[in-house]
Amino acid sequence: MKYFKLIFFLFVSLSAFSQSSLQGKIENELEEPLPGATIYLEELQKGITANFDGFYNIKDIPKGNWTVVIRMLGYQTKKERVLFNSDSTVIYNTILMEDYGNLDEVVISASRTPEYLSEIPASVTVVNSTKLKEFTNLTSNINEILAYTVPGLAVSTGTSSNWGQTLRGRSLLVMVDGIPQSTPLRNGQLGIKSVVPQDLKRVEVIKGATSIFGNGGNGGFINYITKNPDTSAKINGTTQVWGTSGLSKTQDALGYGAYQSLTGGLGKFDYYVSGSFEQTGNKYDAKGIPLLPTYGFDNTKIYSAYGKFEYLLSKNQKLTLNGNLYKSLQDSPFIPVYAEVHVLNEEGDYTLEPGYGTKGSIPGQRPTGSQLINGRLKYNLSSIFSGTTDFKTDLYYSKAESIFFYSEKFENGGQSVINSEKYGLRPNFTSQMNSYGNFDISLIYGLDILRDKTNQGLLDGRLWVPNIELMSVAPYLQTALKLDNKWSFKAGARYDDLKMDIADYNTLPYSPKGDGNFNPSIAVQGGKLTFSNIAFNLGVRYIEHREFIPYFSYSQGFSIADLGSVLRSAQAENVKDIKLEPAVTNNYEFGFISKFKNLRLEAVGYYSTSNLGTGVIFSDELNSFIPSEQPQKIFGGELSVDYTIPSNKLIMGASYSYVEGLKNLAGDENNLSYVGGDVISAPKLTAIVTWRPTEKISTTLNLLNLGDRRRFDPFQDSEGNYAFRHTEFPVNGYTLIDLSATYRIKDNIEVSLGINNLLNEYYLPARSQWAAPLRTFTVAGEGANARLGVTYNF
């Protein structure tokens, strides 16, 4: 009898918690399945992707009337309300229409809330998962991937540092899921390379000065959006293994790597976890000479770990815990032989021999590289205040440690390390106002609270940049207005209140030029510094006709010069006597998107001004770095074209980016000169052709062409020798071609081959040229190299 009672109670319990399911098939107009299409229940924040046959099945759906959203790259988004009764199965089959322009792609970074790309009055580039996957056949280096895919972003430096990889000639902010990775209090210029591309759902790049996220984003920002759990089964996963090798010279050039992810759904609990490891070998230029190991990629161990855990508290509440670890350590068997540069005459003729590596070791030198740790707890609450408002807040933590190469520029030599630790809280509300006739109005408002502790010292215990503690509070308000489905208006403001506490310190004897001329040590009294700024943005886009969708925007940016570089070179005895003024940028731009059946065209022109240079410059007279006091005017344009054959067998795209910058002495606007290469990139042209002759084979050819930029004349130094100033050195262009191919052995197994620098071009990356006066950063580009990989999905 007791067994019958047990079965009865189990039946009652299961009935009480029985829920519906949604299943069906996603196809295109030719009735072909669309594997990878996402099916998402908007209010429940629950979804999966269609399998290789286009089928899907979402389980455990509570009773209610929910919005089903179906998206697929290259197709129009479909959205429909579906009624779910208790304990039932709803069959929902649908056909998606092709959409060559991807204007229905959803972006979250532009205003902290999801919105369609076609309605944002700003220049936005989205590097989606398909594009990321294509480029991981070639490289794990996200700097290289973004250089090819983001118009307006300067080319990669060919090293682990992104110094000079600016966005439209301005500094940029780097974030992972909105968590800042940049260290603006002492900018080590390493923030872009902070994730592995396999963990990313997409990359959103918002270009132009922004008042959305505050300090550091004068040129815009890069937001890495990590992958979400796939709840189509209790466990899914991806396994990748790959090997790499130089082709110009193969001695000890072999490398290898592996990546593993697991994801799934268990009722109300969803998860995604992954880990990877990569070991690189020796790196050689096109002539077979070892690359300069300073900031190098040779003999580097790269570790990563990522996890995201989601729990559905109720139909309108969700809790998310996610975090990632990225660690890159170089232990090279080479020591640097620095570049040699000689300016021959007043016409600026010169010889430049790049640095290289030679076998050897530096006693006591520790491996160089960076380690980043991020953690975030996020809470979502939807449909509150009579269903008009969504609320989300996240509490985050970020810690970064960057160890640099051994340098004789310190008295008695040494290795420096930047330490940064951040805590942040960001409550955010999105309210949809009642519609008034043809008006739809929404408000986005909240508060950013940040505590940042940063210093830079030497590994032997000497302190180079003092302990700096920043407390920032920034309220913001953004409004969006949609009129008659023809016009999209946006306006907003952000107020930044920054308070910094700087400890007492002694400057280190340091020789910026490495010529043995050490600046004397100075005892500097610390203190408290305060900065405040209010920034505005305004934009409008006309959205009625897909053939021409123009926009105009005005936005302001705000940043403090690299404070650590200024403090470590201080000449004053009190921080309050050091001239520190925030740089405020005003950015104006006009652009449009034109979309036809299989052609997409985007163009933008921009002009920005700043009261100061948005960085530091080297003073030959003071033999130190000082804040740039020269106002800047930067202008340029970008053009991109994409063309797709309707069968999707051939996809072509190209982009061109041009930027130029002028500076003048404060108070003398007519005395203009060109801005250096660390800020202004030479013109960049990219092109991509993807050919898919069969369902199993895909090949892609990438081209990157950097133009010339020769803007500067040499000067005569105190000894009568001709020389170019710091960062003001001519840049000669070059062209690189990469090739990748994939073959699908089975539906869930594919093999790929990528060859970088296919023609084994000998070249000097742009930074290697404009930084030539420093000698320590001039490295040749890597010669031809290959990557062979296998991917298994289950």
MOMOTA-V643479 format. One record per backbone hydrogen bond with DSSP energy under -0.5 kcal/mol. NH is the residue of the N-H (numbers start at 0). CO is the residue of the C=O. If there is no record, write none. Layout:
BEGIN
nh=(NH NH)
co=(CO CO)
END
This chain:
BEGIN
nh=(4 5 6 7 8 9 10 11 12 13 14 15 16 17 19 20 21 22 23 25 26 27 30 33 34 35 36 37 38 39 39 40 41 41 44 45 47 49 50 53 55 57 58 60 61 63 65 65 67 67 68 68 69 70 74 75 77 79 81 83 84 87 89 89 90 91 91 93 95 98 101 104 106 111 114 116 117 118 119 120 121 122 123 124 126 126 127 128 131 132 133 134 135 136 136 137 138 141 144 145 146 147 148 149 150 152 153 159 161 164 165 166 167 167 169 172 174 175 176 176 178 179 180 181 185 186 187 193 198 199 200 201 202 203 204 204 205 205 206 206 207 209 215 216 216 218 220 221 222 223 223 224 224 225 226 230 230 232 235 237 238 239 240 241 242 243 244 246 247 252 254 255 256 257 258 259 260 261 262 263 264 265 268 269 269 270 271 272 273 274 275 276 277 278 279 281 284 285 287 290 291 295 298 299 300 301 301 302 302 303 304 305 306 307 308 309 310 311 312 312 313 316 317 318 319 320 321 322 323 324 325 326 327 328 329 330 330 334 336 337 338 339 341 342 343 343 344 347 350 352 353 354 355 356 357 359 362 364 367 368 369 370 371 372 373 374 375 376 377 377 378 379 380 381 383 387 387 388 389 390 391 392 393 394 395 395 396 397 398 399 400 401 402 403 403 406 409 410 412 413 415 416 417 418 419 420 421 422 423 424 425 426 427 428 429 430 431 432 432 435 436 438 439 441 442 443 444 445 446 447 448 448 449 450 451 452 453 454 455 456 457 458 460 463 463 464 467 468 469 469 470 471 472 473 474 475 476 477 478 479 480 481 482 482 483 483 485 486 487 488 489 490 491 492 493 494 495 495 496 496 497 497 498 499 500 501 501 502 504 506 510 511 513 517 518 523 523 524 526 528 530 532 534 536 537 538 539 540 541 542 542 543 545 547 548 549 550 551 552 553 554 555 556 558 562 562 563 565 566 567 568 568 569 574 576 577 578 579 582 583 584 585 586 586 587 588 589 590 591 592 593 594 595 599 600 601 602 603 604 605 606 607 608 609 610 612 614 616 618 619 622 623 625 627 628 630 630 631 632 633 634 635 636 637 638 639 640 641 642 643 644 647 650 651 652 653 654 655 656 657 659 661 662 663 664 664 667 670 671 672 674 676 678 679 680 683 684 685 686 687 688 689 690 691 692 693 697 698 699 700 701 702 703 704 705 706 708 710 714 716 716 719 722 726 727 728 730 733 735 737 738 739 740 741 742 743 744 744 745 748 749 750 751 752 753 754 755 757 759 762 764 764 767 768 768 769 770 771 773 774 774 775 777 778 779 780 782 784 785 786 787 788 789 790 791 792 793)
co=(0 1 2 3 4 5 6 7 8 9 10 11 12 14 60 87 57 89 55 53 93 31 27 25 32 49 33 70 47 37 68 45 39 66 40 40 38 36 54 50 23 21 56 19 59 83 63 81 65 79 39 66 77 37 71 96 69 67 65 63 82 84 20 87 88 22 89 24 26 73 98 101 114 107 106 104 102 115 116 118 119 206 121 204 124 202 125 200 127 128 129 130 131 132 133 134 134 139 140 141 142 143 144 145 148 149 165 294 188 161 163 169 151 165 166 219 221 178 174 223 175 177 173 173 182 183 185 191 195 196 224 224 126 222 124 202 203 220 122 204 218 216 557 213 557 170 205 172 203 174 221 201 222 223 198 46 228 229 262 260 791 258 789 256 787 254 785 783 783 249 243 278 241 276 239 274 237 272 235 270 232 268 265 267 309 263 307 261 305 259 303 257 301 255 299 251 288 780 284 282 354 292 280 296 328 277 299 300 326 275 324 273 322 271 320 269 318 267 310 316 316 313 379 310 377 308 375 306 373 304 371 302 369 300 367 298 328 357 355 335 774 352 350 721 341 348 348 344 341 339 351 777 336 289 334 332 360 361 329 402 327 400 325 398 323 396 321 394 319 375 392 317 390 315 388 383 384 383 429 380 427 378 425 376 393 423 374 421 372 419 370 417 368 401 415 413 406 508 409 406 404 456 401 454 399 452 397 450 395 448 393 446 391 444 389 442 387 430 440 438 434 435 481 479 430 477 428 475 426 473 424 446 471 422 469 420 467 418 464 416 461 414 457 455 461 455 453 500 451 467 498 449 496 447 494 445 492 443 490 441 488 439 480 486 437 481 482 482 540 480 538 478 536 476 534 474 493 532 472 494 495 530 470 528 468 499 526 466 523 521 408 509 510 515 509 504 521 572 501 499 497 495 493 491 553 489 551 487 549 485 540 485 543 544 592 547 590 539 588 537 586 535 584 582 183 560 184 561 562 563 564 565 566 524 573 574 576 577 558 581 556 608 554 584 606 552 604 550 602 548 600 545 598 641 593 639 591 637 589 635 587 633 585 631 583 627 612 625 623 617 618 618 616 614 626 628 663 609 661 607 659 605 657 603 655 601 653 599 651 597 649 644 689 642 687 640 685 638 683 636 634 632 672 630 667 670 664 667 669 662 660 726 675 675 678 656 704 654 702 652 700 650 698 648 690 696 741 690 739 688 737 686 735 684 733 682 730 708 722 714 720 716 714 769 724 726 708 705 703 701 754 699 752 697 750 695 742 748 748 745 790 742 788 740 786 738 784 736 756 760 762 778 764 764 765 765 766 768 770 770 771 773 774 776 354 762 283 755 244 753 242 751 240 749 238 747 236)
END
